[in-house]
Structure formats: structure tokens, C-alpha cells
Amino acid sequence: MAQKRLSLREEIRQNKPFESPAQEAILALSRTTDLLQRRFAQLVEPHGVSLQQYNVLRILRGAGQQGTPTLEIADRMIQKTPGITRLLDKLEAKHLVRRKRCPEDRRQVLCWITEAGLRLLADLDKPMGDSGAQAMESLTTSELRVLIAGLERVRGGLG
């Protein structure tokens, strides 16, 4: 039996209408983001990492053997964080990443994912992929493309 879809107003039990469609869209996006983050956090947290730490590990896996400077990791994060050094400290303490000061530029610190970090990501790849696919299964491919394009325009308008 299909679950009845609630409007955002019904879901948050708001009696009065939203001020505008823009306000409703922003709140719907925020609510959806929160639900998705909680779903994904439930998958990664039993492995001893946060969603932000998971994101760092994925960035480092993609960087490969050459490693990535700390500031580039911060730039590539899905959720920006001022505490990238603290995130890396925690991952290094868990032996999931390693860091080394760049010999050519002592101001720069290069980071790599370790074998343990790669194993952790390998364990999470399928559950995270399956969960993401399940979250989006109510949308058709063309609806997903429209959603992606709309979100790109919103981000573009934000700078």
C-alpha cells in the first residue's frame, strides 16, 4: 500500500499558508535535506565517522595516489566547515587518513586516504548507494533531471 504524501504544511503542522512559493520551496528543501542527512548519518555513524568525515574520505579516495592539499578538501566539501583541520585530526587518529607537509611549499599539508579508510568506504559504498537510490525512487529520471537543473540555478544565483 502506497504511503499518503503529506504537504509540507501538513508535515510540520502549520495552519497558515506560507508567505510565498519561494518560502515554501526553501523550507521544503531544508526539511528534505535534514531527512536525507539523518538517513545517511544512520549508515555511517555505526562505522565511527560523521557525514562530514565520510565526505572527506570520498574526496581523498578520488584524489588517488598524489594526495590533496587540506584547503582543496575544504573547497570540495558538500557542507562547508571551518574546522577542516579538526575533521582531519579525528580521521588521522582513527588511522583513516595520513598527512604530510609538502616539501616544496611548507605552508601546504597534503592528505591521503589510508588502506583502512579505503576499506571503510568499500563497506559503505553499497548501503549509501542503495539508500540514495531508495530516497529518489519516487521520481522519474526526467523529474530528477529537472530537480538537478533547478537546484543548479538556485546555487548559481547564490554565488
BELSULMO-V769665 format. One record per backbone hydrogen bond with DSSP energy under -0.5 kcal/mol. CO is the residue of the C=O (numbers start at 1). NH is the residue of the N-H. E is the energy in kcal/mol with one decimal. If there is no record, write none. Layout:
# BELSULMO-V769665
co=CO nh=NH e=E
co=CO nh=NH e=E
This chain:
# BELSULMO-V769665
co=7 nh=11 e=-2.8
co=8 nh=12 e=-2.6
co=9 nh=14 e=-2.7
co=10 nh=13 e=-0.6
co=13 nh=15 e=-0.5
co=20 nh=24 e=-2.1
co=21 nh=25 e=-2.7
co=22 nh=26 e=-2.5
co=23 nh=27 e=-2.5
co=24 nh=28 e=-2.6
co=25 nh=29 e=-2.6
co=26 nh=30 e=-2.4
co=27 nh=31 e=-2.6
co=28 nh=32 e=-2.5
co=29 nh=33 e=-2.6
co=30 nh=34 e=-2.2
co=31 nh=35 e=-2.2
co=32 nh=36 e=-2.6
co=33 nh=37 e=-2.7
co=34 nh=38 e=-2.3
co=35 nh=39 e=-2.1
co=36 nh=40 e=-2.6
co=37 nh=41 e=-2.6
co=38 nh=42 e=-1.8
co=39 nh=43 e=-0.7
co=40 nh=43 e=-0.7
co=40 nh=44 e=-1.9
co=41 nh=45 e=-2.6
co=44 nh=47 e=-1.7
co=44 nh=49 e=-1.2
co=45 nh=48 e=-2.2
co=50 nh=54 e=-2.5
co=51 nh=55 e=-2.3
co=52 nh=56 e=-2.0
co=53 nh=57 e=-2.3
co=54 nh=58 e=-2.2
co=55 nh=59 e=-2.2
co=56 nh=60 e=-2.6
co=57 nh=61 e=-2.4
co=58 nh=62 e=-2.1
co=59 nh=63 e=-1.3
co=60 nh=64 e=-1.1
co=61 nh=64 e=-0.6
co=63 nh=66 e=-0.7
co=64 nh=67 e=-1.3
co=68 nh=111 e=-2.2
co=69 nh=72 e=-0.6
co=69 nh=73 e=-1.8
co=70 nh=74 e=-2.1
co=71 nh=75 e=-1.9
co=72 nh=76 e=-1.7
co=73 nh=77 e=-0.8
co=74 nh=77 e=-0.7
co=78 nh=80 e=-0.6
co=83 nh=87 e=-2.2
co=84 nh=88 e=-2.5
co=85 nh=89 e=-2.5
co=86 nh=90 e=-2.1
co=87 nh=91 e=-2.1
co=88 nh=92 e=-2.7
co=89 nh=93 e=-2.3
co=90 nh=94 e=-1.2
co=91 nh=96 e=-2.8
co=91 nh=97 e=-0.7
co=92 nh=95 e=-1.7
co=96 nh=114 e=-2.2
co=98 nh=112 e=-2.5
co=100 nh=110 e=-3.1
co=105 nh=108 e=-2.2
co=108 nh=102 e=-3.1
co=109 nh=70 e=-2.1
co=110 nh=100 e=-2.3
co=111 nh=68 e=-2.1
co=112 nh=98 e=-2.4
co=114 nh=118 e=-2.3
co=115 nh=119 e=-2.4
co=116 nh=120 e=-2.2
co=117 nh=121 e=-2.3
co=118 nh=122 e=-2.4
co=119 nh=123 e=-2.1
co=120 nh=124 e=-1.4
co=121 nh=125 e=-2.1
co=122 nh=126 e=-0.6
co=124 nh=128 e=-2.6
co=125 nh=129 e=-2.5
co=126 nh=130 e=-3.2
co=127 nh=131 e=-2.3
co=128 nh=132 e=-2.3
co=129 nh=133 e=-2.4
co=130 nh=134 e=-2.5
co=131 nh=135 e=-2.1
co=132 nh=136 e=-1.3
co=133 nh=137 e=-0.6
co=134 nh=137 e=-0.8
co=136 nh=139 e=-2.0
co=140 nh=144 e=-2.5
co=141 nh=145 e=-2.2
co=142 nh=146 e=-2.1
co=143 nh=147 e=-2.5
co=144 nh=148 e=-2.8
co=145 nh=149 e=-2.5
co=146 nh=150 e=-2.6
co=147 nh=151 e=-2.6
co=148 nh=152 e=-2.3
co=149 nh=153 e=-2.1
co=150 nh=154 e=-2.2
co=151 nh=155 e=-2.7
co=152 nh=156 e=-2.5
co=153 nh=157 e=-2.1
co=154 nh=158 e=-1.0
co=155 nh=158 e=-0.6
co=156 nh=159 e=-0.9
